[in-house]
Amino acid sequence: MRATLPPTGRPQADILADLRAMRRDDVDWKGGRSPAYMFQASEAITALGREAFLEYFSENALGAGRAFASVKRMETEVVEMALSLFQAPEGAAGFMTTGGTESLIQAAQTCRDYTRAARGDPRLNGNIVAADSVHPGFDKAARLMDLEVRRVPVTADFRADPRAMEAALDERTIMLVGSAPCYPFGVIDPITELGELATRRGLWLHVDACVGGYLAPFARMLGRDIPAFDFSVPGVASLSADLHKYGFCPKPASTVFYRTPEMARHHWFDFKDWPSGRFVTSTLVGTRPAGGVAGAWAVFQHLGIEGYKRVATDLFAFIDAYKARIRAMPGLSIVGEPHLAIVAYTAADIDIYRVAEEMSKNGWLPGLLRRPRAIHRMMSMPHAASVDAYFADLQAAIAVVRSSTAGDSTLQAQYGGR
Ligand SMILES: Cc1ncc(COP(=O)(O)O)c(C=O)c1O
């Protein structure tokens, strides 16, 4: 039955009660049972982001440059603070967007238009040579702009393979991509080597730090072994980093940066031939919530460098213990050597998807990896709070699967959904 508008309006209290009741069927993310989609450092930081978002609930960041000086100021400051964090040189520029996918699409478009101008070929579409582990946002960009994505297999340690990527280049290549880290394996690609390749071949290197950009710098400050991934690496032309992931800011908020003003110039959409005059935007979308800008600004101001280091300290205490507990379980092993807070593990003697199936009976939404078959989780503090329950259920699920004669699971790995 198709839903229809209620013929008469309903009281607010009923509607709000409905909203709360409908949640009953959702995954218990606060209880750590969602393997992705959600990020939380603490209830207090979420509450601050929410309050700041609601303060700017009605304003439209599309009008930041003309109508809302406050939004413009916050956006500029967020970008500038991030440029410092990513060791960007003088003259580098950046923009806020509404998410990682939008940042990737815009970086691809900016690279294409810059390369068209640089090569004097205004019709060049070209190809993007990327590690097989890069996010499908690049394939979405390619679909929109008629580009080709050449996915190159990763090495045995699940990282990008610069030599194999070089072999995939041709005269129509416009962009190289590495991740910091990639979503499937949580490992940071060898960005220094990719930077050397980009410099040697005169190509644009994009670093997709969407998922780890706002965690990796603090991990490094804490002395953890984090390979260079930002503008300190020669050859990195652009970088994307999501505020709404490990920046712990409210959705929707991401950032994208360019090494030089000449590159950043091509990011803008500037249409002059319209009855309403000139139409200028820095995002793919037009109207966008100013709340995302205010939320990010507020969380940055509240946490500062010390605050982010404190959050990272707590998160890594949990992640290190989590990895140790997985490794201590007979038959289980971690996929690669994940650098941050994405961890995938597999089993030698049983089908790990069947374990995920058993776990789902207790409300743990399966997060799966396809190559190799593994259980995958992108974790933050709700996962820490529920870790003992997780391992109790994991142990029980493994015992059920080991004692059963059923065949492989028919579960399918999936990230988004219809
Ligand atoms: C490495 C990487 N890049 C890009 C994205 C896309 O981000 P969004 O879902 O905000 O569009 C993700 C999402 O998980 C990601 O892991």
The ligand as an SDF file (V2000), in Angstrom:
LIG
                    3D

 16 16  0  0  0  0  0  0  0  0999 V2000
   37.6760    5.7520    2.3330 C   0  0  0  0  0  0  0  0  0  0  0  0
   36.3100    6.3730    2.1590 C   0  0  0  0  0  0  0  0  0  0  0  0
   36.1280    7.3390    1.2380 N   0  0  0  0  0  0  0  0  0  0  0  0
   34.9350    7.9210    1.0420 C   0  0  0  0  0  0  0  0  0  0  0  0
   33.8350    7.5470    1.7760 C   0  0  0  0  0  0  0  0  0  0  0  0
   32.4930    8.1600    1.4610 C   0  0  0  0  0  0  0  0  0  0  0  0
   31.9860    8.9090    2.5100 O   0  0  0  0  0  0  0  0  0  0  0  0
   30.4390    9.3220    2.6150 P   0  0  0  0  0  0  0  0  0  0  0  0
   29.7070    8.1000    3.0410 O   0  0  0  0  0  0  0  0  0  0  0  0
   30.4580   10.4280    3.6480 O   0  0  0  0  0  0  0  0  0  0  0  0
   29.9960    9.8150    1.2830 O   0  0  0  0  0  0  0  0  0  0  0  0
   33.9750    6.5360    2.7390 C   0  0  0  0  0  0  0  0  0  0  0  0
   32.8310    6.0860    3.5320 C   0  0  0  0  0  0  0  0  0  0  0  0
   32.9180    5.2300    4.3760 O   0  0  0  0  0  0  0  0  0  0  0  0
   35.2500    5.9360    2.9350 C   0  0  0  0  0  0  0  0  0  0  0  0
   35.4150    4.9570    3.8360 O   0  0  0  0  0  0  0  0  0  0  0  0
  1  2  1  0
  2  3  1  0
  2 15  2  0
  3  4  2  0
  4  5  1  0
  5  6  1  0
  5 12  2  0
  6  7  1  0
  7  8  1  0
  8  9  2  0
  8 10  1  0
  8 11  1  0
 12 13  1  0
 12 15  1  0
 13 14  2  0
 15 16  1  0
M  END
$$$$
